[in-house]
Amino acid sequence: MPMELDTMELIARARAGDHDAFRDLVDMHSHELQVHCYRILGSLQDAEDALQETLVSAWRNLGEFGERSSLRTWLYKIATNRCLSMLRADSRRPRIAPPPREAAMPEPTGAGEAPPWLEPYPDVLLDHLVDQRPGPEARYETTEAISLAFITALQLLPPRQRAVLVLRDVLGYHAAEVARMLDATQESVHSALKRARATVDNHLADSSGTGTGGPARQPDTAAEHRLVARFTDAMERADLDALIELLVADVRLSMPPAMLEYRGIESAQRLLAAVVFVPGRTYRVVPTRANGQPAFGVYLADPCAGVFHAYSLLVIATAGDTITSLTGFHNTSIMTRFGLPRTLPET
């Protein structure tokens, strides 16, 4: 009850024009709203933009909040519809990009499903979600539904199906609540959810072989520590064979925004030899985490400048002590979001 009274007081003060009260009111929800926008949009930059637009809209329309639903639900309604508007204005989405020009790329095994706009999400930003519990209707744990495989699967859906699945299966809202949030009928929500589940389940089953959303964010295990150490050592020693030993037979490699996929050990070996393990190159690797999964900031030596420059961010999915997929992001500007510097000293 004290929390409810505090919230009501903050709402009253915010409606009277108190910006500090509004900030206190939305601060408790802003981070989960950003994660929600990220799930729908697949891009951290777009999610940050959507969150800011959501908060501006909430401030301007706070007088319309009738308290028929919770403030949290009202904010989710605004955020979801803001995301859908952004998806309709698809000019902000990058188109398919060519592969990196630094090397002759081997022939891929197929077109990748990861969209060009896909970006990783730093685990440090997920710390606030540890105590968030999904509603009773949810099919996925909150942190399970942040894996790259799950985010990629969502991007395969039409926008409205995407929103319905996240609201129902991740956040656990009832169908009637989702219908009100989207100004839709319950029948259309049920229909959209049925189609969305089929697409997502098929993608996740193909990605992980388990039909789940990929690795949930669990405390670091000894097996993961060993795998991270072996991967780091193989990269820094430029030992392609040692890295290949870590991969499962059906491993998948992708590199958004280039929509290419390399599947299987032989294909992965050709790609890594052509692009990464080029003679004369030296790397430094800094472990981090993204989307509840191990990740690495990779730095390439510049012998002329005596430093290592940011080269890429790699995110891996694991099964025990093996790697099932590896996604490389060559947009090095994202590395600062992980607290990683743009350069490392040579020593």
C-alpha positions as CSV (number, residue, x, y, z in Angstrom):
1,M,0.0,0.0,0.0
2,P,2.8,2.6,0.8
3,M,4.2,2.1,-2.7
4,E,0.8,2.6,-4.2
5,L,0.3,5.8,-2.2
6,D,3.7,7.0,-3.3
7,T,2.9,6.3,-6.9
8,M,-0.4,8.2,-6.7
9,E,1.4,11.2,-5.1
10,L,4.1,11.2,-7.8
11,I,1.4,11.0,-10.6
12,A,-0.4,14.0,-9.0
13,R,2.7,16.0,-8.8
14,A,3.8,15.1,-12.3
15,R,0.4,16.1,-13.7
16,A,0.9,19.5,-12.0
17,G,4.1,19.9,-14.0
18,D,6.7,18.5,-11.6
19,H,9.5,17.1,-13.9
20,D,11.3,15.6,-10.9
21,A,8.2,13.7,-9.9
22,F,7.8,12.4,-13.4
23,R,11.4,11.3,-13.5
24,D,11.0,9.4,-10.2
25,L,7.8,7.9,-11.5
26,V,9.2,6.5,-14.8
27,D,12.8,5.7,-13.5
28,M,11.5,2.4,-12.0
29,H,10.2,1.3,-15.4
30,S,12.6,2.9,-18.0
31,H,15.1,0.1,-18.2
32,E,12.6,-2.7,-18.7
33,L,10.9,-0.5,-21.3
34,Q,14.2,-0.2,-23.2
35,V,14.7,-4.0,-23.2
36,H,11.1,-4.3,-24.4
37,C,11.8,-2.0,-27.3
38,Y,15.1,-3.8,-28.1
39,R,13.2,-7.1,-28.3
40,I,10.8,-5.6,-30.9
41,L,13.3,-3.6,-32.8
42,G,16.4,-5.7,-32.6
43,S,18.7,-2.6,-32.3
44,L,20.0,-1.0,-29.2
45,Q,20.2,2.4,-30.9
46,D,16.6,2.2,-32.1
47,A,15.5,1.0,-28.6
48,E,17.1,4.0,-27.0
49,D,15.3,6.3,-29.4
50,A,12.0,4.5,-28.9
51,L,12.4,4.8,-25.1
52,Q,13.0,8.5,-25.3
53,E,10.0,9.0,-27.5
54,T,7.9,6.9,-25.2
55,L,8.9,9.0,-22.2
56,V,8.2,12.3,-24.0
57,S,4.8,10.9,-25.1
58,A,4.0,9.8,-21.5
59,W,4.9,13.2,-20.1
60,R,2.7,15.0,-22.6
61,N,-0.2,12.7,-22.1
62,L,-0.1,11.9,-18.4
63,G,-3.3,13.7,-18.0
64,E,-5.0,11.0,-20.1
65,F,-3.8,8.2,-17.8
66,G,-7.1,7.1,-16.2
67,E,-5.6,4.5,-13.8
68,R,-7.9,1.8,-15.4
69,S,-4.6,-0.1,-15.8
70,S,-1.3,0.1,-13.9
71,L,1.1,2.8,-14.9
72,R,3.5,0.1,-16.0
73,T,0.9,-1.3,-18.4
74,W,0.1,2.2,-19.7
75,L,3.8,2.8,-20.4
76,Y,4.2,-0.6,-22.2
77,K,1.2,0.4,-24.4
78,I,2.9,3.6,-25.4
79,A,6.3,1.9,-25.9
80,T,4.8,-0.9,-28.0
81,N,2.9,1.4,-30.3
82,R,6.0,3.7,-30.6
83,C,8.0,0.7,-31.8
84,L,5.3,-0.3,-34.3
85,S,5.3,3.3,-35.7
86,M,9.1,3.1,-36.0
87,L,8.9,-0.2,-37.9
88,R,6.3,1.2,-40.3
89,A,8.8,4.0,-41.0
90,D,11.3,1.4,-42.3
91,S,13.5,4.0,-43.9
92,R,15.5,4.1,-40.7
93,R,16.4,0.4,-41.2
94,P,19.7,-0.3,-43.0
95,R,19.5,-2.4,-46.1
96,I,21.4,-5.6,-46.8
97,A,25.1,-4.8,-46.6
98,P,27.9,-6.3,-48.7
99,P,30.4,-8.5,-46.9
100,P,33.6,-7.0,-45.5
101,R,36.0,-5.9,-48.3
102,E,39.1,-6.7,-46.4
103,A,39.4,-10.3,-47.8
104,A,38.1,-12.6,-50.4
105,M,35.1,-14.1,-48.8
106,P,34.5,-17.8,-49.3
107,E,31.1,-18.9,-50.7
108,P,28.5,-18.9,-47.9
109,T,26.3,-22.0,-47.2
110,G,23.2,-19.8,-47.4
111,A,21.6,-16.5,-46.6
112,G,21.7,-15.6,-42.9
113,E,18.5,-14.9,-41.0
114,A,20.0,-12.3,-38.7
115,P,18.7,-8.9,-40.0
116,P,21.0,-6.1,-41.1
117,W,20.0,-3.9,-38.1
118,L,20.6,-6.6,-35.5
119,E,22.8,-5.3,-32.6
120,P,24.0,-7.1,-29.4
121,Y,22.7,-6.0,-26.0
122,P,25.2,-5.5,-23.2
123,D,24.6,-7.8,-20.2
124,V,25.6,-5.0,-17.8
125,L,22.2,-3.4,-18.8
126,L,20.4,-6.6,-17.9
127,D,21.4,-6.4,-14.3
128,H,18.3,-4.4,-13.4
129,L,16.1,-7.2,-14.7
130,V,17.3,-10.0,-12.4
131,D,14.2,-9.5,-10.1
132,Q,11.7,-9.0,-12.9
133,R,9.2,-11.8,-13.1
134,P,7.1,-12.3,-16.2
135,G,3.3,-12.5,-15.8
136,P,1.4,-15.8,-15.5
137,E,0.8,-16.1,-19.2
138,A,4.6,-16.0,-20.1
139,R,6.2,-18.9,-22.0
140,Y,9.8,-17.6,-21.7
141,E,11.8,-16.5,-18.7
142,T,12.7,-12.8,-18.9
143,T,16.4,-13.3,-19.5
144,E,15.9,-16.4,-21.7
145,A,14.1,-14.1,-24.1
146,I,17.1,-11.9,-24.6
147,S,19.4,-14.3,-26.5
148,L,20.5,-13.5,-30.0
149,A,18.6,-16.5,-31.3
150,F,15.4,-15.3,-29.8
151,I,15.9,-11.7,-30.9
152,T,16.7,-12.9,-34.4
153,A,13.5,-15.1,-34.5
154,L,11.4,-12.1,-33.5
155,Q,12.7,-10.0,-36.4
156,L,11.4,-12.7,-38.8
157,L,7.8,-11.8,-37.7
158,P,5.6,-9.0,-39.1
159,P,5.6,-6.1,-36.6
160,R,2.2,-6.8,-35.1
161,Q,2.9,-10.5,-34.5
162,R,6.2,-9.5,-33.0
163,A,4.5,-7.2,-30.5
164,V,1.8,-9.7,-29.6
165,L,4.3,-12.5,-28.9
166,V,6.5,-10.3,-26.7
167,L,3.5,-8.9,-24.7
168,R,2.0,-12.4,-24.3
169,D,4.8,-14.9,-24.1
170,V,7.6,-12.8,-22.7
171,L,5.8,-10.3,-20.4
172,G,2.9,-12.5,-19.7
173,Y,0.0,-10.1,-20.3
174,H,-3.5,-11.6,-20.8
175,A,-5.0,-11.6,-24.3
176,A,-7.6,-9.1,-23.2
177,E,-4.9,-6.7,-22.0
178,V,-2.8,-7.1,-25.2
179,A,-6.0,-6.4,-27.2
180,R,-6.5,-3.1,-25.3
181,M,-2.9,-2.1,-25.7
182,L,-2.9,-2.7,-29.4
183,D,-6.5,-1.5,-30.0
184,A,-7.3,-4.9,-31.4
185,T,-9.8,-7.7,-30.8
186,Q,-8.9,-10.7,-28.7
187,E,-9.6,-12.9,-31.7
188,S,-6.9,-11.1,-33.7
189,V,-4.5,-11.3,-30.8
190,H,-5.0,-15.1,-30.6
191,S,-4.6,-15.5,-34.3
192,A,-1.4,-13.4,-34.5
193,L,0.0,-15.2,-31.5
194,K,-0.6,-18.7,-33.1
195,R,1.2,-17.7,-36.3
196,A,4.0,-16.0,-34.4
197,R,4.7,-19.0,-32.1
198,A,5.0,-21.3,-35.1
199,T,7.6,-19.1,-36.7
200,V,9.6,-18.5,-33.6
201,D,9.5,-22.1,-32.4
202,N,10.7,-23.4,-35.8
203,H,13.6,-20.9,-35.9
204,L,14.7,-21.7,-32.3
205,A,14.5,-25.4,-32.8
206,D,16.7,-25.0,-35.9
207,S,19.1,-22.7,-34.1
208,S,19.6,-24.7,-30.9
209,G,18.1,-28.1,-31.5
210,T,16.0,-27.7,-28.3
211,G,13.2,-25.5,-29.4
212,T,14.0,-23.0,-26.6
213,G,15.1,-19.4,-26.8
214,G,18.8,-20.2,-26.4
215,P,20.9,-19.9,-23.3
216,A,19.3,-18.2,-20.3
217,R,21.5,-15.8,-18.4
218,Q,22.9,-18.0,-15.6
219,P,25.8,-17.4,-13.2
220,D,29.1,-18.1,-15.0
221,T,29.9,-21.8,-14.8
222,A,33.3,-23.4,-14.7
223,A,32.7,-24.9,-18.2
224,E,32.0,-21.4,-19.6
225,H,35.1,-20.0,-17.9
226,R,37.2,-22.7,-19.5
227,L,35.6,-22.2,-22.9
228,V,36.1,-18.4,-22.7
229,A,39.8,-19.0,-21.8
230,R,40.4,-21.4,-24.6
231,F,38.7,-19.2,-27.1
232,T,40.7,-16.2,-26.0
233,D,44.0,-18.2,-26.1
234,A,43.3,-19.6,-29.6
235,M,42.5,-16.1,-31.0
236,E,45.6,-14.5,-29.4
237,R,47.9,-17.3,-30.6
238,A,46.3,-17.2,-34.0
239,D,45.7,-21.0,-33.6
240,L,42.9,-21.8,-36.1
241,D,43.0,-25.5,-35.3
242,A,42.5,-24.8,-31.5
243,L,39.5,-22.6,-32.2
244,I,38.0,-25.2,-34.6
245,E,38.2,-27.8,-31.8
246,L,35.7,-25.7,-29.8
247,L,33.0,-25.7,-32.5
248,V,30.2,-28.2,-32.8
249,A,29.9,-30.0,-36.2
250,D,26.9,-27.9,-37.2
251,V,28.2,-24.6,-36.0
252,R,26.7,-21.4,-37.5
253,L,28.7,-18.2,-38.2
254,S,27.1,-14.9,-39.3
255,M,28.1,-11.3,-39.4
256,P,25.3,-8.7,-39.6
257,P,24.7,-6.5,-41.5
258,A,25.9,-8.9,-44.2
259,M,23.1,-11.5,-44.5
260,L,25.4,-14.4,-45.0
261,E,25.6,-17.7,-43.1
262,Y,28.4,-20.2,-42.9
263,R,27.2,-23.5,-41.4
264,G,29.4,-26.5,-40.5
265,I,33.0,-27.0,-39.5
266,E,34.4,-26.9,-43.0
267,S,32.6,-23.8,-44.0
268,A,33.6,-22.1,-40.7
269,Q,37.2,-23.1,-41.2
270,R,37.3,-21.6,-44.7
271,L,35.7,-18.3,-43.4
272,L,38.0,-18.0,-40.4
273,A,41.1,-18.7,-42.4
274,A,40.1,-16.1,-45.1
275,V,38.9,-13.3,-42.8
276,V,40.3,-13.7,-39.3
277,F,43.5,-15.9,-39.3
278,V,45.2,-14.0,-42.0
279,P,49.1,-14.4,-41.9
280,G,50.7,-11.5,-40.1
281,R,47.7,-10.5,-38.0
282,T,47.9,-10.3,-34.2
283,Y,44.8,-10.0,-32.0
284,R,44.0,-9.1,-28.4
285,V,40.8,-10.4,-27.0
286,V,38.8,-8.9,-24.0
287,P,35.9,-11.2,-22.7
288,T,32.6,-9.6,-22.0
289,R,28.9,-10.7,-22.2
290,A,26.0,-9.8,-24.5
291,N,22.4,-11.1,-24.6
292,G,23.1,-13.4,-21.7
293,Q,25.9,-15.1,-23.6
294,P,29.7,-15.0,-23.6
295,A,31.1,-12.3,-25.9
296,F,34.5,-10.9,-26.9
297,G,35.9,-7.5,-27.9
298,V,38.5,-8.3,-30.6
299,Y,41.3,-5.9,-31.3
300,L,43.7,-6.0,-34.2
301,A,47.3,-4.9,-33.9
302,D,48.5,-1.8,-35.8
303,P,52.3,-2.3,-35.9
304,C,52.8,1.2,-37.2
305,A,51.0,2.9,-34.4
306,G,51.9,0.5,-31.6
307,V,48.3,-0.1,-30.5
308,F,45.5,-2.5,-31.0
309,H,42.4,-1.1,-32.8
310,A,38.9,-2.3,-32.1
311,Y,38.1,-4.9,-34.8
312,S,34.8,-6.6,-33.9
313,L,32.5,-7.8,-31.2
314,L,31.9,-11.6,-31.2
315,V,29.0,-13.2,-29.4
316,I,28.9,-17.0,-29.0
317,A,26.2,-19.4,-28.1
318,T,27.4,-22.4,-26.1
319,A,26.4,-26.0,-25.3
320,G,28.5,-27.3,-22.4
321,D,32.1,-26.8,-23.5
322,T,31.4,-26.2,-27.2
323,I,30.3,-23.3,-29.4
324,T,27.2,-23.7,-31.4
325,S,27.1,-20.3,-33.1
326,L,29.3,-17.3,-33.5
327,T,28.0,-13.9,-34.5
328,G,30.4,-11.2,-35.5
329,F,29.5,-7.5,-35.4
330,H,32.1,-5.3,-37.3
331,N,30.4,-2.0,-36.3
332,T,33.0,-1.2,-33.7
333,S,31.1,1.8,-32.4
334,I,28.9,-0.6,-30.4
335,M,31.9,-1.7,-28.3
336,T,31.8,1.4,-26.2
337,R,28.4,0.3,-25.0
338,F,30.1,-2.6,-23.4
339,G,32.7,-0.4,-21.7
340,L,35.3,-1.5,-24.1
341,P,37.9,1.0,-25.4
342,R,38.5,1.8,-29.0
343,T,42.2,1.0,-28.7
344,L,44.4,-1.1,-26.4
345,P,48.1,-0.5,-25.8
346,E,50.6,-2.8,-27.4
347,T,52.0,-4.0,-24.1
